[in-house]
Amino acid sequence: MKDLLSIVSHFRLKGTVVEIKPLGAGLINDTYKVTTSEADAPDYVLQRINHAIFQNVEMLQANIGSVTGHIRKKLEEKGESDIERKVLHFVPGADGKTYWHDGESYWRVMTFIPHAKTYETVNPEYSYYAGAAFGNFQAMLADIPDTLGETIPDFHNMEFRLKQLREAVAADAAGRVKEVQYFLDEIEKRAEEMCKAERLHREGKLPKRVCHCDTKVNNMMFDEDGTVLCVIDLDTVMPSFIFSDYGDFLRSGANTGLEDDKNLDNVNFNMEIFQAFTKGYLESAKSFLLPIEIENLPYAAALFPYMQCVRFLADYINGDTYYKIQYPEHNLVRTKAQFKLLQSVEEHTPEMKKFIDSCI
C-alpha cells in the first residue's frame, strides 16, 4: 500500500487515506478503492491506465474531461439533484492535470460513487435500461462543442479491418488461408455493403457522433432502487457512428450462445433482447437521430458480428498474434460462431425493420 499511498498523494484528495485495496475485475486497467477516514470526505477510485492500449493519455483524459464536463453542465441546467452520483468526477493533481505519470505508469483518480452497483445480467429488463442509458448518453453529447480525439484509431472502421484481413491473406504467415477459403469468400461477398458507413460519411450523409464504443450492461451504474445513475468506463469515448454503440451491444447481448461457442446450434440472434434494447435506445435517442441513422440500425446489428468475424479470422490466418487463445483452433471457432450470429441477424432483418418502424 505504501507505493499506492505515494501515488495518490499527487492528487488533490479530501480526507485521510486509511486503506487502498483492489476493486473489481476489469480486464484493461488496474483499479483500486481508496478509503478515507472522515465521514464528510468521499472515497476514491485509483486506476493505472493501460498505456499499451491507450497510448495518448493526454488525449484520453482530455476526451473524458470534455464529456463529463458537458454532461455535468446538462444535468445542472435540468436542475438534477445528486449530480455527483450521476456523472464521473476525475480529481486533478497538483499540476491541474487529471493524470500523473510516475516515470513508468500513468495513474488517475476519480470520486467513488457510494451506494451504487453494476450488473452483469443481460435480460430484456436490463437490455432496455442499457438502451435508454446509452441513447441518453449520446443525446446529451449530441451538441458537445469540443472535438474529441480517437483514443484507439480506426477502432470500428470496417474498411481498415478488411484491409488488415486482406494483408493477412496475402502474407499467409501460418499457411492457413486454404482451409478458411469458404469464410473469406463469404466475407468478401458482403464487403461492399458492410463498408457503407464509411462511404456514406465521405458523401456527407452520415455524421460521426460522440459515442461510448463499449456498450455493455456492466458499464452502467445503478442506484440501490434499480434506477440508472450514469454510464461509466469512458476510455473508449470518441467520435464514431452511432452504430458503434447500438451494434456492439447487440453483438454480445443478443447472442444466445457464447462468443466462442463450438456448438453453432446454440448461436442465434435473440429478438427479445433486440426489441428491449432498441425500444430503450430509440426512446432516448430519436430526438437527435437522422433518418439515415435510424434506417441503418439493422445494418449496425449485422456490422458488429461481421467485423468481429473479420478480426478473429485475420488473427487466425496471422498465427494468433493478437487475441489470447486457449487451444490452436480457438480463433477459427470464434470466427465460425460470429459468422453464424451474422447469418441469424440477416435472417431477422425484415422483422427488425418492422419493429424499428413501430418505435418511431
Disulfide bonds with the S-S distance in Angstrom:
none
